[in-house]
Amino acid sequence: MWELHFSRCTEHPRTWDVPDIAPRLGGGFVVAGPSRAESVGEADTAEEAVEMVADRLPPGCGRAVVGNRHDLAALTQEG
């Protein structure tokens, strides 16, 4: 808990290809991902953290797809 996760779809199972934001001990935020082992960096403000995530969105990322990651994959294969 206390973390902000993003997904390119609206239902579970979600996508895991967008970084997450977590609070940093002492204030600010840590941006990591898409895997938990991958550190993107630290930010002093929420705006900076969200910008770091936005800069790392997958190519062709648009609005969230209504459905789960399997539905998103099927749409990607069609296009």
GROMACS elastic network, one bead per residue, 0.5 to 0.9 nm:
[ bonds ]
;  ai    aj funct       b0    kb
    1     4     6  0.83010   500
    1    22     6  0.89693   500
    2    21     6  0.89658   500
    2    22     6  0.65889   500
    2    23     6  0.71149   500
    3    20     6  0.70903   500
    3    21     6  0.57394   500
    3    23     6  0.69779   500
    4    20     6  0.57610   500
    4    21     6  0.50634   500
    4    22     6  0.63513   500
    5    16     6  0.89061   500
    5    18     6  0.79821   500
    5    19     6  0.73591   500
    5    21     6  0.66647   500
    5    22     6  0.87647   500
    6     9     6  0.88748   500
    6    14     6  0.85509   500
    6    15     6  0.80238   500
    6    16     6  0.80170   500
    6    17     6  0.86018   500
    6    18     6  0.61533   500
    6    19     6  0.72260   500
    6    20     6  0.65348   500
    6    21     6  0.89154   500
    7    10     6  0.72171   500
    7    11     6  0.88536   500
    7    14     6  0.57278   500
    7    15     6  0.51058   500
    7    16     6  0.67424   500
    7    17     6  0.75502   500
    7    18     6  0.66861   500
    7    64     6  0.72945   500
    7    69     6  0.86970   500
    8    14     6  0.73081   500
    8    15     6  0.60205   500
    8    16     6  0.85829   500
    8    17     6  0.82520   500
    8    18     6  0.80819   500
    8    61     6  0.75720   500
    8    62     6  0.79029   500
    8    63     6  0.71457   500
    8    65     6  0.62221   500
    8    66     6  0.89331   500
    8    68     6  0.85172   500
    8    69     6  0.76609   500
    8    72     6  0.78113   500
    9    12     6  0.80172   500
    9    13     6  0.85816   500
    9    14     6  0.61224   500
    9    15     6  0.67741   500
    9    63     6  0.83972   500
    9    66     6  0.58079   500
    9    67     6  0.57787   500
    9    68     6  0.53908   500
    9    69     6  0.61846   500
    9    71     6  0.83193   500
    9    72     6  0.68831   500
   10    13     6  0.89333   500
   10    14     6  0.72996   500
   10    64     6  0.63919   500
   10    65     6  0.62719   500
   10    66     6  0.52242   500
   10    67     6  0.54990   500
   10    68     6  0.62844   500
   10    69     6  0.87167   500
   11    14     6  0.61250   500
   11    65     6  0.88225   500
   11    66     6  0.71498   500
   11    67     6  0.51840   500
   11    69     6  0.78282   500
   12    15     6  0.83534   500
   12    67     6  0.78229   500
   12    68     6  0.54305   500
   12    69     6  0.74236   500
   13    67     6  0.89172   500
   13    68     6  0.55369   500
   13    69     6  0.59954   500
   13    70     6  0.79940   500
   14    67     6  0.89031   500
   14    68     6  0.58423   500
   14    69     6  0.54301   500
   14    70     6  0.88342   500
   15    18     6  0.76398   500
   15    68     6  0.77478   500
   15    69     6  0.54225   500
   15    70     6  0.89721   500
   15    72     6  0.87513   500
   16    19     6  0.79735   500
   16    33     6  0.84354   500
   16    34     6  0.60309   500
   16    35     6  0.75564   500
   16    69     6  0.89524   500
   17    33     6  0.76793   500
   17    34     6  0.50519   500
   17    35     6  0.79074   500
   17    57     6  0.78319   500
   17    58     6  0.69862   500
   18    33     6  0.66335   500
   18    34     6  0.50324   500
   18    35     6  0.86977   500
   18    53     6  0.70708   500
   18    54     6  0.86853   500
   18    56     6  0.70818   500
   18    57     6  0.59442   500
   18    58     6  0.71209   500
   19    31     6  0.65139   500
   19    32     6  0.53512   500
   19    35     6  0.75657   500
   19    36     6  0.86383   500
   19    38     6  0.88769   500
   19    40     6  0.78632   500
   19    52     6  0.85207   500
   19    53     6  0.57042   500
   19    54     6  0.88089   500
   19    56     6  0.73277   500
   19    57     6  0.79918   500
   20    30     6  0.82747   500
   20    31     6  0.57054   500
   20    32     6  0.55077   500
   20    33     6  0.60677   500
   20    34     6  0.69709   500
   20    35     6  0.89464   500
   20    36     6  0.85250   500
   20    53     6  0.73264   500
   21    29     6  0.65132   500
   21    30     6  0.57573   500
   21    32     6  0.66256   500
   21    33     6  0.88473   500
   21    46     6  0.88281   500
   21    49     6  0.68399   500
   21    50     6  0.78293   500
   21    53     6  0.80788   500
   22    28     6  0.87277   500
   22    29     6  0.55690   500
   22    30     6  0.52255   500
   22    31     6  0.64938   500
   22    32     6  0.81231   500
   23    26     6  0.86189   500
   23    27     6  0.68436   500
   23    28     6  0.60932   500
   23    30     6  0.60560   500
   23    31     6  0.88289   500
   24    27     6  0.53127   500
   24    28     6  0.51991   500
   24    30     6  0.55716   500
   24    42     6  0.78964   500
   24    43     6  0.86507   500
   24    44     6  0.89050   500
   25    28     6  0.76024   500
   25    29     6  0.82137   500
   27    44     6  0.72443   500
   27    45     6  0.88146   500
   28    42     6  0.74314   500
   28    43     6  0.57520   500
   28    45     6  0.57282   500
   28    46     6  0.73737   500
   28    49     6  0.86525   500
   29    41     6  0.86406   500
   29    42     6  0.56940   500
   29    43     6  0.51407   500
   29    44     6  0.62308   500
   29    45     6  0.69830   500
   29    46     6  0.70410   500
   29    48     6  0.88261   500
   29    49     6  0.65500   500
   30    39     6  0.80733   500
   30    40     6  0.78093   500
   30    41     6  0.60543   500
   30    43     6  0.63578   500
   30    44     6  0.88954   500
   30    49     6  0.74182   500
   31    39     6  0.65519   500
   31    40     6  0.53328   500
   31    41     6  0.54119   500
   31    42     6  0.59796   500
   31    43     6  0.75991   500
   31    49     6  0.64165   500
   31    50     6  0.86234   500
   31    52     6  0.73529   500
   31    53     6  0.73416   500
   32    35     6  0.70654   500
   32    36     6  0.60429   500
   32    37     6  0.74923   500
   32    38     6  0.56331   500
   32    41     6  0.69025   500
   32    42     6  0.87835   500
   32    53     6  0.87615   500
   33    36     6  0.52491   500
   33    37     6  0.69382   500
   33    39     6  0.61981   500
   33    40     6  0.67132   500
   34    37     6  0.83964   500
   34    38     6  0.67877   500
   34    39     6  0.87628   500
   34    40     6  0.89877   500
   35    38     6  0.54038   500
   35    39     6  0.84069   500
   36    39     6  0.74174   500
   39    42     6  0.86262   500
   40    52     6  0.76765   500
   40    53     6  0.85707   500
   41    49     6  0.85643   500
   41    52     6  0.81099   500
   42    48     6  0.87416   500
   42    49     6  0.73282   500
   43    46     6  0.72814   500
   43    47     6  0.84323   500
   43    48     6  0.56315   500
   43    49     6  0.53329   500
   43    52     6  0.84195   500
   44    47     6  0.86068   500
   44    48     6  0.69212   500
   44    49     6  0.77216   500
   45    48     6  0.52942   500
   45    49     6  0.64311   500
   45    50     6  0.88078   500
   46    49     6  0.50462   500
   46    50     6  0.61607   500
   46    51     6  0.85482   500
   47    50     6  0.52192   500
   47    51     6  0.61657   500
   47    52     6  0.86942   500
   48    51     6  0.50604   500
   48    52     6  0.62804   500
   48    53     6  0.88069   500
   49    52     6  0.51265   500
   49    53     6  0.64810   500
   49    54     6  0.87728   500
   50    53     6  0.50535   500
   50    54     6  0.61302   500
   50    55     6  0.85990   500
   51    55     6  0.60933   500
   51    56     6  0.87208   500
   52    55     6  0.52237   500
   52    56     6  0.66492   500
   53    56     6  0.52589   500
   53    57     6  0.65384   500
   54    57     6  0.53969   500
   56    59     6  0.86894   500
   57    60     6  0.83557   500
   57    61     6  0.63537   500
   58    61     6  0.54738   500
   59    62     6  0.89563   500
   61    64     6  0.83517   500
   62    65     6  0.85476   500
   64    67     6  0.87097   500
   64    72     6  0.88738   500
   65    68     6  0.75431   500
   65    69     6  0.85261   500
   65    71     6  0.77972   500
   65    72     6  0.62925   500
   65    75     6  0.89384   500
   66    71     6  0.80995   500
   66    72     6  0.83484   500
   67    70     6  0.79009   500
   67    71     6  0.57356   500
   67    72     6  0.72128   500
   68    71     6  0.52880   500
   68    72     6  0.64167   500
   68    73     6  0.87798   500
   69    73     6  0.61002   500
   69    74     6  0.86085   500
   70    73     6  0.50267   500
   70    74     6  0.62363   500
   70    75     6  0.86829   500
   71    74     6  0.51089   500
   71    75     6  0.62775   500
   71    76     6  0.86325   500
   72    75     6  0.51199   500
   72    76     6  0.61350   500
   72    77     6  0.86714   500
   73    76     6  0.50151   500
   73    77     6  0.62171   500
   73    78     6  0.86987   500
   74    77     6  0.51789   500
   74    78     6  0.63300   500
   74    79     6  0.88715   500
   75    78     6  0.51265   500
   75    79     6  0.63821   500
   76    79     6  0.53184   500
